[in-house]
Amino acid sequence: MADNKNFQIGERIRECRKLKSMSQSELAEAIGVSDNTISNMETGNNNVKLENIEKVADFFKVSLDYLVKGVGQAPSDDDFLNRYNKLLQADKKKMIEFMNIFFPETA
């Protein structure tokens, strides 16, 4: 039976997998586990090994804190930062101004 914390881990794993348009089988093959292991992780099964959660975190380049607690580096952070870093300096300034308008508490 799944508890709420394990279910949340499973939801975050599913989110990472779907962002990469991968099936459970594709993820399982990529990290060297069975399809059933991925299914168990995503449904919040209590018998998931930490080493398998670490494999998922490494594969998707997210922090363990993100998968376990929902804090830390999320899957989309890399994409955003990569795109931001490619901007010209003037465009970076515009992006900061835009963020300050919509998210003033972080200004």
Backbone hydrogen bonds, N-H to C=O, Kabsch-Sander energy under -0.5 kcal/mol:
donor,donor_aa,acceptor,acceptor_aa,energy
3,D,44,G,-0.6
7,F,3,D,-2.2
8,Q,4,N,-2.3
9,I,5,K,-2.0
10,G,6,N,-2.4
11,E,7,F,-2.3
12,R,8,Q,-2.1
13,I,9,I,-2.3
14,R,10,G,-2.6
15,E,11,E,-2.3
16,C,12,R,-2.2
17,R,13,I,-2.4
18,K,14,R,-2.8
19,L,15,E,-2.2
20,K,16,C,-1.1
21,S,18,K,-1.6
22,M,17,R,-2.2
27,L,23,S,-2.1
28,A,24,Q,-2.7
29,E,25,S,-2.5
30,A,26,E,-2.2
31,I,27,L,-1.9
32,G,28,A,-1.0
33,V,28,A,-2.4
38,I,34,S,-1.4
39,S,35,D,-2.4
40,N,36,N,-2.8
41,M,37,T,-2.2
42,E,38,I,-2.6
43,T,39,S,-1.9
44,G,40,N,-0.5
44,G,41,M,-0.9
45,N,40,N,-2.6
48,V,45,N,-0.7
52,N,49,K,-0.8
53,I,49,K,-1.5
54,E,50,L,-2.6
55,K,51,E,-1.7
56,V,52,N,-1.9
57,A,53,I,-2.5
58,D,54,E,-2.8
59,F,55,K,-2.5
60,F,56,V,-2.6
61,K,57,A,-0.8
61,K,58,D,-0.5
62,V,57,A,-2.2
63,S,73,Q,-1.3
67,L,63,S,-1.7
68,V,64,L,-3.1
69,K,65,D,-2.6
70,G,65,D,-1.1
70,G,66,Y,-1.1
71,V,65,D,-1.3
74,A,72,G,-0.6
77,D,74,A,-1.1
78,D,74,A,-0.6
79,D,75,P,-0.6
80,F,76,S,-2.4
81,L,77,D,-2.9
82,N,78,D,-2.7
83,R,79,D,-2.1
84,Y,80,F,-2.9
85,N,81,L,-2.7
86,K,82,N,-0.8
86,K,83,R,-0.6
87,L,84,Y,-1.6
92,K,88,L,-2.2
93,K,89,Q,-2.0
94,K,90,A,-1.8
95,M,91,D,-2.2
96,I,92,K,-2.3
97,E,93,K,-2.3
98,F,94,K,-2.6
99,M,95,M,-2.5
100,N,96,I,-2.4
101,I,97,E,-1.5
102,F,98,F,-1.9
103,F,99,M,-2.7
106,T,103,F,-1.8
107,A,104,P,-1.6
